[in-house]
Amino acid sequence: MPAWVNQGVQDYSKRLLTSCPIEIIEIPLEKRSKNQSITRLVEKESEKILSHLKPGNLVIALDIKGQTWSTLQLAEQLKKWQTNGRNIDMLIGGPEGLSPACLQKADIKWSLSPLTFPHPLVRVIMTEQLYRAWSILQNHPYHRE
């Protein structure tokens, strides 16, 4: 990942560290070539993603067809997730997205936007939005209406 991505994710992750720690497990992309099946590549990547899911965790997949929430709605979702007491596994797909197996495994499908974002930017947006939702729940002045 470019340095700006790591720096952005680290910045928001540090702010959440004590009450909402974030751990990123990066699954390397399968090597692409023009003779390989994209479907098979996505399946192989997804098998690796699924192998990292922890039993009992809430699984949230980022998917353009998923639910969209306003910032305040995301804060309410975060409150529910925290009250539930389960850890969360959030799945971000590669350039071709997540496989049907990953989407089927998800308890929730979340769409950041109907726009398509590059994978590195999604990390920063997702981390910032989780921090923003957390700040609302803490009555922290980060979020302004």
Contacts in CASP RR format, 6 or more apart in sequence:
PFRMAT RR
TARGET T0000
AUTHOR 0000-0000-0000
METHOD contacts of the structure
MODEL  1
MPAWVNQGVQDYSKRLLTSCPIEIIEIPLEKRSKNQSITRLVEKESEKIL
SHLKPGNLVIALDIKGQTWSTLQLAEQLKKWQTNGRNIDMLIGGPEGLSP
ACLQKADIKWSLSPLTFPHPLVRVIMTEQLYRAWSILQNHPYHRE
1 26 0 8 1.000
1 120 0 8 1.000
1 123 0 8 1.000
2 120 0 8 1.000
5 120 0 8 1.000
5 121 0 8 1.000
5 123 0 8 1.000
5 124 0 8 1.000
8 124 0 8 1.000
8 127 0 8 1.000
8 128 0 8 1.000
9 22 0 8 1.000
9 24 0 8 1.000
9 123 0 8 1.000
9 124 0 8 1.000
9 127 0 8 1.000
12 22 0 8 1.000
12 124 0 8 1.000
12 127 0 8 1.000
12 128 0 8 1.000
12 130 0 8 1.000
12 131 0 8 1.000
13 21 0 8 1.000
13 22 0 8 1.000
13 127 0 8 1.000
15 131 0 8 1.000
16 22 0 8 1.000
16 130 0 8 1.000
16 131 0 8 1.000
16 134 0 8 1.000
19 134 0 8 1.000
20 78 0 8 1.000
20 82 0 8 1.000
20 130 0 8 1.000
20 134 0 8 1.000
22 127 0 8 1.000
22 130 0 8 1.000
24 123 0 8 1.000
25 52 0 8 1.000
27 45 0 8 1.000
27 48 0 8 1.000
27 49 0 8 1.000
27 52 0 8 1.000
29 45 0 8 1.000
29 94 0 8 1.000
29 95 0 8 1.000
30 36 0 8 1.000
30 41 0 8 1.000
30 44 0 8 1.000
30 45 0 8 1.000
32 41 0 8 1.000
38 96 0 8 1.000
41 96 0 8 1.000
42 94 0 8 1.000
42 96 0 8 1.000
42 97 0 8 1.000
42 98 0 8 1.000
42 99 0 8 1.000
43 99 0 8 1.000
43 101 0 8 1.000
45 93 0 8 1.000
45 94 0 8 1.000
45 99 0 8 1.000
46 98 0 8 1.000
46 99 0 8 1.000
46 101 0 8 1.000
46 102 0 8 1.000
47 101 0 8 1.000
49 91 0 8 1.000
49 93 0 8 1.000
49 98 0 8 1.000
49 102 0 8 1.000
50 101 0 8 1.000
50 102 0 8 1.000
50 105 0 8 1.000
52 89 0 8 1.000
53 59 0 8 1.000
53 89 0 8 1.000
53 105 0 8 1.000
54 87 0 8 1.000
54 89 0 8 1.000
56 86 0 8 1.000
56 87 0 8 1.000
57 86 0 8 1.000
57 87 0 8 1.000
57 88 0 8 1.000
57 89 0 8 1.000
58 81 0 8 1.000
58 84 0 8 1.000
58 86 0 8 1.000
58 87 0 8 1.000
58 88 0 8 1.000
58 89 0 8 1.000
58 107 0 8 1.000
58 108 0 8 1.000
59 88 0 8 1.000
59 89 0 8 1.000
59 91 0 8 1.000
59 105 0 8 1.000
59 106 0 8 1.000
59 107 0 8 1.000
59 108 0 8 1.000
60 88 0 8 1.000
60 89 0 8 1.000
60 90 0 8 1.000
60 91 0 8 1.000
60 106 0 8 1.000
60 107 0 8 1.000
60 108 0 8 1.000
60 109 0 8 1.000
60 110 0 8 1.000
61 90 0 8 1.000
61 91 0 8 1.000
61 98 0 8 1.000
61 102 0 8 1.000
61 103 0 8 1.000
61 105 0 8 1.000
61 106 0 8 1.000
61 108 0 8 1.000
61 109 0 8 1.000
61 110 0 8 1.000
62 90 0 8 1.000
62 91 0 8 1.000
62 92 0 8 1.000
62 93 0 8 1.000
62 98 0 8 1.000
62 109 0 8 1.000
62 110 0 8 1.000
62 111 0 8 1.000
62 112 0 8 1.000
62 122 0 8 1.000
62 126 0 8 1.000
63 97 0 8 1.000
63 98 0 8 1.000
63 103 0 8 1.000
63 106 0 8 1.000
63 109 0 8 1.000
63 110 0 8 1.000
63 111 0 8 1.000
64 111 0 8 1.000
64 114 0 8 1.000
64 116 0 8 1.000
65 109 0 8 1.000
65 111 0 8 1.000
66 109 0 8 1.000
66 110 0 8 1.000
66 111 0 8 1.000
67 108 0 8 1.000
67 109 0 8 1.000
67 110 0 8 1.000
67 111 0 8 1.000
68 110 0 8 1.000
68 111 0 8 1.000
68 112 0 8 1.000
68 113 0 8 1.000
68 114 0 8 1.000
69 77 0 8 1.000
69 110 0 8 1.000
71 129 0 8 1.000
71 132 0 8 1.000
71 133 0 8 1.000
71 136 0 8 1.000
71 143 0 8 1.000
72 136 0 8 1.000
74 129 0 8 1.000
74 130 0 8 1.000
74 132 0 8 1.000
74 133 0 8 1.000
75 132 0 8 1.000
75 133 0 8 1.000
75 134 0 8 1.000
75 136 0 8 1.000
75 137 0 8 1.000
77 133 0 8 1.000
78 130 0 8 1.000
78 133 0 8 1.000
78 134 0 8 1.000
78 137 0 8 1.000
79 137 0 8 1.000
81 88 0 8 1.000
82 137 0 8 1.000
90 126 0 8 1.000
91 98 0 8 1.000
91 102 0 8 1.000
91 106 0 8 1.000
92 119 0 8 1.000
92 122 0 8 1.000
92 123 0 8 1.000
92 126 0 8 1.000
93 102 0 8 1.000
93 119 0 8 1.000
94 119 0 8 1.000
95 119 0 8 1.000
103 109 0 8 1.000
112 122 0 8 1.000
112 125 0 8 1.000
112 126 0 8 1.000
112 129 0 8 1.000
117 125 0 8 1.000
131 142 0 8 1.000
132 142 0 8 1.000
132 143 0 8 1.000
134 140 0 8 1.000
135 141 0 8 1.000
135 142 0 8 1.000
135 143 0 8 1.000
136 143 0 8 1.000
END
